[in-house]
């Protein structure tokens, strides 16, 4: 990403165009005053001249090889001749000529003279050891050089950013000014390198032909910058990583990519700390609002930090399971066949936990919207151990076994939910890093699973009674006893229930009896909702809070609860069903969290 002020670069380009227009128009309107240019009319190899190899050889000081001799034919006095990166080994002034000894492999010469546009000429022939070359240098008016193919050189214009960049043309560093490099160059393909500290180097090739060649280079920065403004006023002290760097409005220097701790302070204001994260090419703008200590009442202060923050939280739950129904009793999903208050539930061992992610969004001043996604786990238990008189243990074609039953069962419930809260939250600012939050709003709940594990046994004591069809004797022909036990898990989001009693003695000795029931509906709804209210204390992003969740929706489905539910005692259902059943789980939460606010 390149950071460059668009206005600056547009002005730079306009300046360049104005230069070209002035040069062109100036030449057309006043040819006599037009700036002249240098051109190479010919560059040839002189095979008859043995100056470089025999009569006056010069050797390269680095490798000891014979230098090539370029005899520059010119009428100009005080001509400044420079070479590429290999340099000039020796230069001599002669009548009408300048002798330039260059090393083997040299590529170009650079000519400068007062009153002429500079010329960089790239050799059209390979420079070899001990060989003499003749270069004829002539001058011409600038405008005819634009005309076509008659000249051997043409104007090259390079615009580059940043202005302080180093420019290398054909392996030779060239003079430049204000982001421009303008000179006459020999026609052909040339190489360029533009480099600057803290910028990515760009290199490549360009071609000079019959028309002026234009090239624009904008280097990609390897640094980042940021600008900082403050409200309600400026002139706040700004420190970066503990070092004072200036006052607002503040524009940073070029900074390496990374994170920087920025501290903003001023007398009679609460200071603010934030973190600026820079990447290559970033040019970030920040506006920070600070709270005046003159607003000493805490309800007038504005909470600092980001407008949108994210965090995590976790907490312990204290569930309060509330059930109600008509019909004289409130039972569980299990029908124990009594149909009266002896079946009333008493939920115990209630506990749970929650964990999730949160988003804290500033709406206006100290008003926030707090939302997120939480996972919630809740468990509780219920026990049943009421005796049942005149209960039928089992029956076959000849006998009915009945008497008193002593059941002893435990129901263990586990629920897993996903919750989304939508809370309006107001912040009372205690200091620059601490605040109290008052939260109120709805929450929405989706049940992932609802399990009820039923385990226990029934001890039965009674007699065997003879039967003839539907007629049963009222006289026992003998005493019998039996016991059964079960350990089964039910899905309370399903309407199908299957379990097995294992009989260990008595009339149903040593065998299992399976039962399966399909109901019109499941016991509980997956989707529920409620109202949450709470208070949170925050210090430097760490939070401690207490919430109460009031479930408003009825978890129970009446089609199930107003029917015979799940008969457990030998299929007996009793004669009294519940009506208007309601089941809700309220919770008290104690939560800890952390939010990335500063």
C-alpha positions as CSV (number, residue, x, y, z in Angstrom):
1,X,0.0,0.0,0.0
2,X,1.5,3.4,-1.0
3,X,0.8,6.4,1.2
4,X,1.1,9.6,-0.9
5,X,-0.8,12.7,-0.6
6,X,-2.9,12.8,-3.8
7,X,-3.0,16.6,-4.0
8,X,0.8,16.8,-3.7
9,X,1.4,14.2,-6.4
10,X,-1.2,15.9,-8.7
11,X,0.6,19.2,-8.2
12,X,3.9,17.5,-8.9
13,X,2.5,16.2,-12.2
14,X,1.1,19.5,-13.1
15,X,4.5,21.1,-12.5
16,X,6.0,18.6,-14.8
17,X,3.5,19.2,-17.6
18,X,3.9,23.0,-17.2
19,X,7.7,22.5,-17.6
20,X,7.2,20.6,-20.8
21,X,4.6,23.1,-22.2
22,X,6.9,26.0,-21.4
23,X,9.8,24.3,-23.0
24,X,7.8,23.5,-26.2
25,X,6.0,26.8,-26.4
26,X,9.2,28.7,-25.6
27,X,11.0,26.9,-28.5
28,X,8.2,27.6,-31.0
29,X,7.8,31.3,-30.1
30,X,11.5,32.2,-29.7
31,X,13.8,29.6,-31.3
32,X,16.8,31.8,-30.7
33,X,16.3,31.7,-26.9
34,X,15.4,28.0,-26.7
35,X,17.7,25.8,-24.5
36,X,20.1,23.7,-26.5
37,X,20.6,20.0,-26.2
38,X,23.5,17.6,-26.8
39,X,23.3,14.7,-29.2
40,X,25.6,11.9,-30.4
41,X,25.6,12.0,-34.2
42,X,27.8,8.9,-34.5
43,X,29.6,6.3,-32.4
44,X,32.0,4.0,-34.3
45,X,34.8,1.5,-33.7
46,X,38.1,2.6,-35.2
47,X,40.0,-0.5,-36.1
48,X,43.0,1.4,-37.6
49,X,43.7,3.4,-34.4
50,X,46.1,1.5,-32.1
51,X,46.4,4.1,-29.4
52,X,44.6,2.1,-26.8
53,X,46.5,-1.1,-27.4
54,X,50.0,-0.1,-28.5
55,X,51.0,3.6,-28.6
56,X,49.4,4.8,-25.4
57,X,47.7,2.0,-23.5
58,X,46.1,2.5,-20.1
59,X,45.2,-0.4,-17.8
60,X,42.3,-0.8,-15.4
61,X,43.7,-0.5,-11.8
62,X,41.3,-3.1,-10.4
63,X,41.9,-6.0,-12.9
64,X,44.9,-4.8,-14.9
65,X,43.1,-5.2,-18.2
66,X,43.5,-2.8,-21.1
67,X,41.0,0.1,-21.1
68,X,39.0,1.1,-24.2
69,X,39.6,4.6,-25.5
70,X,36.6,6.8,-26.3
71,X,37.7,9.8,-28.5
72,X,34.9,12.4,-28.0
73,X,35.0,14.8,-31.0
74,X,33.5,18.2,-29.8
75,X,33.9,21.9,-30.2
76,X,32.6,22.6,-26.6
77,X,35.1,23.8,-24.0
78,X,34.9,22.8,-20.3
79,X,32.7,19.8,-21.2
80,X,32.0,17.7,-18.1
81,X,32.1,14.0,-18.9
82,X,31.1,11.3,-16.4
83,X,30.8,7.5,-16.7
84,X,28.7,4.8,-15.3
85,X,29.4,2.8,-12.1
86,X,32.7,1.5,-13.6
87,X,34.0,5.0,-13.8
88,X,36.6,6.8,-15.9
89,X,40.2,5.5,-15.5
90,X,41.9,8.5,-17.3
91,X,40.8,11.6,-19.2
92,X,42.9,13.8,-21.5
93,X,42.1,17.1,-23.4
94,X,43.3,17.3,-27.0
95,X,42.7,19.7,-29.9
96,X,39.0,19.2,-30.8
97,X,38.9,15.9,-28.8
98,X,38.5,14.6,-25.3
99,X,40.1,11.2,-24.7
100,X,38.3,9.1,-22.2
101,X,39.7,5.7,-21.1
102,X,37.0,3.4,-19.7
103,X,37.2,-0.2,-18.4
104,X,36.2,-3.2,-20.3
105,X,32.4,-3.6,-20.1
106,X,31.5,0.1,-19.6
107,X,28.0,0.9,-20.7
108,X,27.4,4.7,-20.9
109,X,28.8,8.3,-20.7
110,X,27.1,11.3,-19.1
111,X,27.7,14.8,-20.7
112,X,27.0,18.1,-18.9
113,X,27.7,21.6,-20.1
114,X,26.3,25.0,-19.1
115,X,23.4,26.1,-21.3
116,X,22.7,22.6,-22.5
117,X,20.3,19.9,-21.3
118,X,22.3,17.0,-19.9
119,X,22.8,13.9,-22.1
120,X,23.2,10.3,-21.0
121,X,24.5,8.2,-23.8
122,X,24.4,4.4,-23.8
123,X,27.0,2.8,-26.1
124,X,25.5,1.2,-29.2
125,X,28.6,-1.2,-29.5
126,X,30.1,-3.5,-26.9
127,X,33.1,-1.9,-25.2
128,X,36.2,-4.2,-25.5
129,X,39.7,-4.2,-24.2
130,X,42.3,-2.0,-26.0
131,X,39.9,-0.8,-28.7
132,X,39.5,2.8,-29.8
133,X,36.0,4.2,-30.4
134,X,35.1,7.6,-31.9
135,X,32.0,9.5,-30.6
136,X,30.9,12.6,-32.4
137,X,29.1,15.0,-30.1
138,X,27.0,17.8,-31.5
139,X,24.6,20.4,-30.2
140,X,21.1,21.2,-31.4
141,X,18.1,23.2,-30.5
142,X,15.8,21.3,-28.2
143,X,12.6,21.5,-30.3
144,X,13.9,19.8,-33.4
145,X,15.0,16.9,-31.2
146,X,11.4,16.2,-30.5
147,X,10.6,15.9,-34.2
148,X,11.4,12.3,-35.2
149,X,14.1,9.9,-36.0
150,X,16.9,12.2,-37.2
151,X,18.5,12.6,-33.8
152,X,20.2,9.9,-31.9
153,X,19.0,11.1,-28.5
154,X,15.7,12.2,-27.0
155,X,14.4,13.7,-23.8
156,X,13.6,11.4,-20.8
157,X,11.5,12.7,-17.9
158,X,11.3,10.7,-14.6
159,X,8.8,11.7,-11.9
160,X,9.3,9.9,-8.6
161,X,8.1,9.7,-5.0
162,X,9.5,10.3,-2.4
163,X,11.5,13.4,-3.4
164,X,14.6,12.3,-1.5
165,X,14.9,9.0,-3.5
166,X,18.2,8.1,-5.1
167,X,17.9,7.6,-8.9
168,X,20.3,5.3,-10.8
169,X,20.1,5.3,-14.6
170,X,22.2,2.6,-16.5
171,X,24.1,1.8,-13.3
172,X,25.0,5.5,-12.7
173,X,23.6,7.7,-9.9
174,X,22.2,10.8,-11.5
175,X,21.4,14.3,-10.1
176,X,17.7,14.9,-9.3
177,X,15.6,17.7,-7.9
178,X,12.1,17.9,-6.3
179,X,11.0,14.5,-7.5
180,X,12.1,15.0,-11.1
181,X,14.9,13.9,-13.3
182,X,15.0,15.4,-16.8
183,X,17.8,14.9,-19.4
184,X,18.5,13.9,-23.0
185,X,19.4,10.2,-23.5
186,X,20.5,8.1,-26.3
187,X,17.7,6.1,-28.0
188,X,17.3,2.5,-26.9
189,X,16.6,0.5,-23.8
190,X,17.9,1.8,-20.5
191,X,17.7,0.5,-16.9
192,X,16.6,2.4,-13.9
193,X,16.7,2.0,-10.1
194,X,14.8,4.3,-7.7
195,X,15.5,3.7,-4.0
196,X,15.0,5.5,-0.7
197,X,15.3,4.7,3.0
198,X,12.2,3.0,4.5
199,X,10.8,2.4,1.0
200,X,10.7,-0.6,-1.2
201,X,13.2,-0.3,-4.1
202,X,11.8,-0.3,-7.7
203,X,13.9,-1.2,-10.7
204,X,13.2,-1.9,-14.3
205,X,13.7,-0.8,-17.9
206,X,12.4,2.0,-20.1
207,X,12.8,2.7,-23.8
208,X,13.7,6.1,-25.4
209,X,12.4,6.5,-28.9
210,X,11.5,9.2,-31.3
211,X,9.2,11.0,-28.8
212,X,10.0,12.2,-25.3
213,X,9.8,9.3,-22.8
214,X,7.9,9.8,-19.5
215,X,8.2,7.6,-16.5
216,X,6.4,7.8,-13.1
217,X,7.7,5.8,-10.1
218,X,5.9,5.8,-6.7
219,X,7.8,3.7,-4.1
220,X,5.8,1.6,-1.7
221,X,6.6,2.5,1.9
222,X,8.0,0.0,4.4
223,X,6.6,2.1,7.3
224,X,3.4,3.4,8.7
225,X,2.2,6.8,10.1
226,X,-0.8,8.0,12.0
227,X,-2.4,11.3,12.8
228,X,-4.1,12.1,16.1
229,X,-6.7,14.8,16.9
230,X,-8.3,15.4,20.3
231,X,-11.7,16.5,21.5
232,X,-13.1,18.7,23.0
233,X,-9.9,20.7,22.2
234,X,-6.4,20.3,20.9
235,X,-3.0,20.9,22.6
236,X,-3.0,17.6,24.6
237,X,0.4,16.0,25.3
238,X,1.1,12.9,23.2
239,X,3.6,10.2,24.3
240,X,4.5,7.0,22.4
241,X,5.9,4.1,24.3
242,X,6.6,6.4,27.3
243,X,8.4,9.1,25.3
244,X,6.9,12.6,24.8
245,X,6.6,13.2,21.0
246,X,4.4,16.3,20.7
247,X,1.0,17.8,21.2
248,X,-2.3,17.4,19.4
249,X,-3.0,17.7,16.5
250,X,-0.1,15.3,16.1
251,X,1.3,13.6,13.0
252,X,3.8,10.8,13.7
253,X,7.1,10.3,12.1
254,X,7.7,7.2,9.9
255,X,7.3,4.3,12.2
256,X,8.2,0.6,11.7
257,X,5.2,-1.7,11.5
258,X,4.1,-2.9,14.9
259,X,2.1,-1.8,18.0
260,X,2.6,1.5,19.8
261,X,1.3,2.5,23.2
262,X,-0.1,6.0,23.0
263,X,-0.7,8.1,26.1
264,X,-2.8,11.4,25.8
265,X,-2.9,13.8,28.7
266,X,-3.6,17.3,29.8
267,X,-4.2,19.1,33.1
268,X,-7.8,19.0,34.2
269,X,-8.6,16.0,31.9
270,X,-8.6,12.3,32.5
271,X,-5.8,10.8,30.5
272,X,-6.4,8.2,27.8
273,X,-4.2,5.2,26.9
274,X,-4.7,3.4,23.6
275,X,-2.7,1.2,21.2
276,X,-2.0,2.0,17.6
277,X,-1.2,-0.9,15.4
278,X,0.6,0.0,12.1
279,X,1.3,-2.0,9.0
280,X,3.4,-1.1,6.0
281,X,1.7,1.7,4.1
282,X,-0.8,2.6,6.8
283,X,-1.7,6.3,7.2
284,X,-4.2,6.1,10.0
285,X,-6.4,8.9,11.5
286,X,-7.5,8.8,15.1
287,X,-9.9,11.1,16.9
288,X,-9.9,10.8,20.7
289,X,-12.4,12.4,23.1
290,X,-11.2,13.1,26.6
291,X,-13.3,13.8,29.7
292,X,-12.8,16.9,31.7
293,X,-12.3,16.6,35.5
294,X,-14.5,19.7,35.8
295,X,-17.4,17.3,35.2
296,X,-16.7,15.9,38.6
297,X,-20.0,14.0,38.9
298,X,-19.5,10.5,37.7
299,X,-22.7,10.4,35.7
300,X,-21.3,13.2,33.5
301,X,-18.1,11.5,32.5
302,X,-17.7,9.8,29.1
303,X,-16.2,6.3,29.1
304,X,-13.0,6.1,27.0
305,X,-11.8,3.3,24.8
306,X,-13.0,1.9,21.6
307,X,-16.5,2.3,20.3
308,X,-16.7,-1.4,19.5
309,X,-15.0,-3.8,21.8
310,X,-14.9,-7.6,22.0
311,X,-14.3,-9.9,25.0
312,X,-14.8,-13.2,26.7
313,X,-16.7,-14.2,29.9
314,X,-17.4,-17.2,32.1
315,X,-19.5,-17.7,35.2
316,X,-21.2,-19.9,37.7
317,X,-25.0,-20.4,37.7
318,X,-27.5,-20.9,40.5
319,X,-30.7,-22.2,38.8
320,X,-34.1,-21.8,40.2
321,X,-36.5,-24.4,38.6
322,X,-40.1,-23.3,38.8
323,X,-43.0,-25.6,37.9
324,X,-46.7,-25.2,38.3
325,X,-49.9,-27.0,37.2
326,X,-53.6,-27.6,37.9
327,X,-55.0,-30.9,38.9
328,X,-53.9,-30.9,42.5
329,X,-50.2,-31.8,42.0
330,X,-47.1,-30.9,40.0
331,X,-45.3,-33.9,38.7
332,X,-42.2,-34.7,36.7
333,X,-42.1,-36.2,33.1
334,X,-42.4,-39.6,34.9
335,X,-46.0,-40.8,35.8
336,X,-45.7,-42.7,39.1
337,X,-49.5,-43.6,38.9
338,X,-50.5,-41.8,42.1
339,X,-52.1,-38.7,40.5
340,X,-52.0,-36.6,43.7
341,X,-49.7,-34.4,45.8
342,X,-47.5,-37.4,46.6
343,X,-46.0,-37.0,43.1
344,X,-45.1,-33.3,43.7
345,X,-41.5,-32.6,42.4
346,X,-38.8,-31.1,44.6
347,X,-35.9,-30.2,42.4
348,X,-32.5,-30.2,44.2
349,X,-28.8,-30.1,43.4
350,X,-29.3,-27.2,41.1
351,X,-26.1,-25.8,39.5
352,X,-24.6,-24.8,36.2
353,X,-22.0,-22.7,34.4
354,X,-21.8,-20.4,31.4
355,X,-19.0,-19.2,29.0
356,X,-19.0,-17.2,25.9
357,X,-17.9,-14.3,23.7
358,X,-19.3,-10.8,23.8
359,X,-19.4,-7.6,21.7
360,X,-19.8,-4.2,23.4
361,X,-21.0,-1.5,21.0
362,X,-21.2,2.2,21.9
363,X,-24.5,3.7,20.8
364,X,-24.3,7.2,22.2
365,X,-22.0,8.6,24.9
366,X,-22.3,6.1,27.7
367,X,-25.1,4.1,26.2
368,X,-24.0,0.7,24.9
369,X,-25.5,-2.4,23.3
370,X,-24.0,-5.6,24.7
371,X,-24.5,-8.8,22.9
372,X,-22.7,-12.1,22.2
373,X,-23.0,-15.9,22.2
374,X,-23.0,-18.0,25.4
375,X,-22.9,-21.7,26.1
376,X,-24.9,-22.6,29.2
377,X,-25.0,-25.9,31.1
378,X,-27.7,-26.5,33.9
379,X,-28.4,-29.6,36.0
380,X,-30.8,-30.5,38.8
381,X,-32.4,-33.6,40.3
382,X,-35.7,-35.0,41.6
383,X,-36.4,-38.0,43.8
384,X,-39.5,-40.2,44.2
385,X,-39.9,-42.7,47.0
386,X,-43.6,-42.7,48.0
387,X,-45.2,-46.2,48.7
388,X,-47.9,-47.4,46.3
389,X,-50.7,-49.7,47.7
390,X,-52.6,-52.3,45.7
391,X,-50.2,-52.2,42.8
392,X,-50.2,-54.9,40.2
393,X,-46.7,-56.4,39.9
394,X,-47.5,-58.6,36.9
395,X,-50.2,-60.7,35.4
396,X,-50.5,-63.8,33.1
397,X,-53.4,-65.9,31.8
398,X,-53.9,-67.7,35.2
399,X,-52.7,-65.4,37.9
400,X,-52.5,-61.7,39.0
401,X,-49.6,-60.7,41.3
402,X,-50.3,-57.6,43.3
403,X,-49.6,-55.9,46.6
404,X,-47.7,-53.0,48.0
405,X,-44.8,-51.4,46.1
406,X,-42.0,-49.4,47.5
407,X,-40.4,-47.4,44.6
408,X,-37.2,-45.5,45.0
409,X,-36.1,-43.5,41.9
410,X,-33.9,-40.6,41.2
411,X,-34.2,-38.3,38.1
412,X,-31.1,-36.4,37.0
413,X,-31.6,-33.6,34.5
414,X,-29.0,-31.9,32.3
415,X,-29.6,-29.1,29.8
416,X,-27.2,-27.5,27.3
417,X,-28.2,-24.2,25.7
418,X,-26.9,-21.5,23.4
419,X,-27.9,-18.0,24.4
420,X,-27.9,-14.6,22.7
421,X,-28.4,-11.6,24.9
422,X,-29.4,-8.2,23.6
423,X,-28.8,-5.8,26.5
424,X,-29.1,-2.0,26.8
425,X,-26.2,-1.0,29.0
426,X,-25.5,2.4,30.7
427,X,-22.0,3.2,32.1
428,X,-21.3,5.2,35.2
429,X,-17.6,6.3,34.9
430,X,-15.7,6.1,38.2
431,X,-12.2,6.9,36.8
432,X,-10.5,6.7,33.5
433,X,-10.2,2.9,33.7
434,X,-13.1,1.9,35.9
435,X,-16.9,2.0,35.5
436,X,-20.2,0.5,36.7
437,X,-22.6,-1.0,34.1
438,X,-26.3,-1.3,34.5
439,X,-27.6,-3.9,32.0
440,X,-31.2,-4.8,31.0
441,X,-32.6,-6.6,28.0
442,X,-34.0,-9.8,26.5
443,X,-32.1,-13.0,25.9
444,X,-32.9,-15.8,23.4
445,X,-32.2,-19.4,24.1
446,X,-31.8,-22.5,21.9
447,X,-31.7,-26.0,23.5
448,X,-28.9,-28.2,22.2
449,X,-29.9,-31.1,24.4
450,X,-32.2,-32.0,27.3
451,X,-31.5,-35.3,29.1
452,X,-33.2,-37.0,32.0
453,X,-31.5,-40.1,33.5
454,X,-33.8,-42.2,35.6
455,X,-32.3,-44.8,38.0
456,X,-33.7,-46.8,40.9
457,X,-35.7,-49.8,41.9
458,X,-39.1,-51.0,43.1
459,X,-39.6,-53.6,45.9
460,X,-43.0,-55.4,45.8
461,X,-44.7,-57.5,48.5
462,X,-48.1,-59.2,48.0
463,X,-49.9,-62.3,46.9
464,X,-50.9,-64.3,43.9
465,X,-54.6,-64.2,42.9
466,X,-56.2,-66.7,40.5
467,X,-58.0,-65.2,37.5
468,X,-60.7,-66.3,35.0
469,X,-60.5,-64.0,32.1
470,X,-61.3,-60.5,33.6
471,X,-62.5,-62.0,36.8
472,X,-59.9,-62.1,39.6
473,X,-60.3,-63.9,42.9
474,X,-60.2,-61.8,46.1
475,X,-58.4,-64.5,48.0
476,X,-54.6,-64.9,47.8
477,X,-53.4,-68.4,47.2
478,X,-49.9,-67.5,48.4
479,X,-47.4,-64.8,49.2
480,X,-45.0,-63.5,46.6
481,X,-42.3,-60.8,46.4
482,X,-40.5,-59.2,43.5
483,X,-38.1,-56.4,42.8
484,X,-37.2,-54.6,39.6
485,X,-34.6,-51.9,38.7
486,X,-33.9,-49.7,35.8
487,X,-31.2,-47.2,34.6
488,X,-32.4,-45.3,31.5
489,X,-31.7,-41.9,29.9
490,X,-34.5,-40.1,28.1
491,X,-34.3,-37.3,25.5
492,X,-36.7,-34.6,26.6
493,X,-36.7,-33.0,23.2
494,X,-38.1,-36.2,21.7
495,X,-41.6,-37.7,21.8
496,X,-40.5,-41.3,21.9
497,X,-39.5,-43.0,25.2
498,X,-38.3,-46.6,25.7
499,X,-37.0,-48.3,28.8
500,X,-36.5,-51.7,30.3
501,X,-37.3,-53.1,33.8
502,X,-35.1,-55.9,35.1
503,X,-37.0,-58.3,37.4
504,X,-34.7,-60.2,39.7
505,X,-37.2,-62.3,41.7
506,X,-40.9,-63.1,42.2
507,X,-43.4,-63.5,39.4
508,X,-41.2,-61.9,36.8
509,X,-38.0,-63.4,38.0
510,X,-34.7,-62.8,36.2
511,X,-36.0,-61.3,33.0
512,X,-36.3,-57.9,31.4
513,X,-39.6,-56.2,30.4
514,X,-39.3,-53.5,27.8
515,X,-41.8,-50.7,27.4
516,X,-42.1,-48.0,24.6
517,X,-44.3,-45.0,24.4
518,X,-44.8,-42.5,21.6
519,X,-46.4,-39.2,22.7
520,X,-48.0,-36.4,20.7
521,X,-45.2,-34.1,21.6
522,X,-42.0,-33.8,23.5
523,X,-41.9,-32.5,27.2
524,X,-39.9,-29.3,26.4
525,X,-39.5,-26.6,23.8
526,X,-36.1,-26.0,22.3
527,X,-36.6,-22.2,21.8
528,X,-37.1,-20.0,24.8
529,X,-36.6,-16.4,25.8
530,X,-36.4,-14.3,28.9
531,X,-35.4,-11.0,30.5
532,X,-31.9,-10.3,31.9
533,X,-31.0,-7.6,34.4
534,X,-27.6,-7.2,36.0
535,X,-24.8,-5.0,37.2
536,X,-21.1,-5.1,36.3
537,X,-18.0,-3.5,37.6
538,X,-15.1,-3.0,35.1
539,X,-11.5,-2.1,35.9
540,X,-8.9,-1.9,33.0
541,X,-11.0,-4.2,30.9
542,X,-11.5,-6.9,33.6
543,X,-15.2,-7.4,34.6
544,X,-17.1,-8.8,37.5
545,X,-20.8,-9.0,37.2
546,X,-24.0,-10.4,38.7
547,X,-27.0,-11.1,36.5
548,X,-30.5,-12.5,37.1
549,X,-32.2,-14.2,34.2
550,X,-36.0,-14.3,34.4
551,X,-37.4,-16.9,31.9
552,X,-40.6,-15.6,30.4
553,X,-41.5,-18.4,28.0
554,X,-43.0,-21.7,29.1
555,X,-40.6,-24.6,28.4
556,X,-43.3,-27.2,28.8
557,X,-45.5,-28.5,26.0
558,X,-49.0,-29.0,27.2
559,X,-49.8,-31.9,24.8
560,X,-47.3,-33.9,26.8
561,X,-47.9,-32.7,30.3
562,X,-51.7,-32.8,30.2
563,X,-51.5,-36.5,29.0
564,X,-50.3,-39.6,30.8
565,X,-46.6,-38.6,30.5
566,X,-44.2,-41.6,30.8
567,X,-45.8,-44.4,32.9
568,X,-43.1,-46.1,35.0
569,X,-44.9,-48.5,37.3
570,X,-46.0,-51.4,35.2
571,X,-47.9,-49.1,32.7
572,X,-50.2,-47.7,35.4
573,X,-51.1,-44.1,34.8
574,X,-53.5,-43.1,37.6
575,X,-56.8,-41.3,37.1
576,X,-55.8,-37.7,37.5
577,X,-53.8,-35.8,34.9
578,X,-52.2,-32.4,35.3
579,X,-53.5,-29.3,33.5
580,X,-52.0,-25.9,32.6
581,X,-48.4,-27.1,33.2
582,X,-45.7,-24.4,33.2
583,X,-41.9,-25.0,33.5
584,X,-39.3,-22.3,33.7
585,X,-35.6,-22.1,34.7
586,X,-34.5,-18.8,36.2
587,X,-30.8,-18.3,37.0
588,X,-28.6,-16.1,39.0
589,X,-25.2,-15.6,37.4
590,X,-21.9,-14.6,38.9
591,X,-19.6,-13.8,36.0
592,X,-16.0,-12.8,35.3
593,X,-14.9,-11.4,31.9
594,X,-12.3,-9.4,30.0
595,X,-13.0,-6.9,27.2
596,X,-10.4,-5.4,24.8
597,X,-11.5,-1.9,25.4
598,X,-8.3,0.1,25.4
